[in-house]
């Protein structure tokens, strides 16, 4: 099966993009998604995104982790907006699209995309760590050691402990400063460290806001793949709204993959 694809990345978080705006396209199996995302035997990516038409919105983004499971992905959503613009699905600089966690709005400005995230419930404290859901579940721990071996070993231990093993959780190590943060993420579904995670960066920024009691503001977040910006509004009940994730979304290359089976 000859499969046309595009490869995008947002601060090093990379995705295979497929144009399924035609009703003739067949749904990929989990095995096929795993094959495509494999970095040794496939195209290689942290995830795979299908763009398809849906009534009432510019497009629908269907996101798969590298292991074939589904979730929402912040960087993937920003790259999906850039890809949708390339496909001619956007009719203005802003767009409304559908994802697994509901409706999102985004704005395209040259090679950057500003994405409106859904509202977030109050953060749950777990000892010295924090748990919250920013489209995907996240565990945030204050830890300045971002050596990859440490990120992977600690992330894997938390993600596979008795509390989170069934559904999984993304683990973020955050280095906290007065007006900035640095984040490294172990991602479920990838089962390893990624250079950047949009929902993880958002989760860490909201933890920063709570710890510093910043009811409203924005912050630049340094990841191993580059800089992202998060804006927020913290409400009286400690929930969050008006959350925006901004950063680059770039085309890497495109081609045709010979999919087995």
Phi, psi and omega in degrees: 000122179274121187240104175293139182213162171234147177246125178238158172218146175231107187048046174083353175275111192249149189218142170272129181249131178238135178270104178248035179285349174266137181291352182278349183288139179268146178289136180281146175281164176300319179299319179295319179297316178299320179296314181297321184278349182295128185279348178260321187244359180231206177288317180093120179189161173283338181193172180232136184235128175257129175255123180223163179280148174209139187295134175093354181224164179294324178191171172240135177257122176248115187253136175236132170294169182298337179269003177095353176283162183249150176194186170261148181223120183292309178295323177297321179295320179295319177293326178297322178297316179297320179292318178299323177296320178297327180280355179081022183273345180262138182247005177202178180289340177250159184213153171240127182220165184254139175224181185297334180259012176119203185272139176232154173242147180211160180231134181256125179225100184055243183260014176245150177232130175257120186246130175274120179273160176285159180301152184237134180289164179307144182287138179263126177272134178232089186064240179264006180247178184221147179231134179201167183238116181242039187107331169221154182285139182224144175244124183243127183232134177285112184200118183271356179275102183253020171302135187302320179298320179293315180300315183291314183293315179290317179300315180296320181296319180287314183298329183255012178286175187297334181286319190247356188302319185296305184263340181081160176207149175274139184244124183242126174261122187243127170267118189258129173236179184296320183227018179204163176219157174234136189228137170235140189230134167261122185255128170294155182086321170270327182058049177184181178281139170248157182291341181194152176217116185296314179290330177289318175299318178298315179301314180296320179297323179289325173296317175305313182300319180290316181295322181268359181053048175264100184293333182210139178165193177213159181210144172272135182243123179272123172245173178292341181261356180140190185261138170234158178238138178234133173246155181203164169228118177265127185270173184299330180271012179073009171277173183232143175218178182049052181262128181230137176244123185233137177178181183286152174216110191234141172287132177264305177192171174223161182186194177234128182253135177272098183277127180286148175087000000 
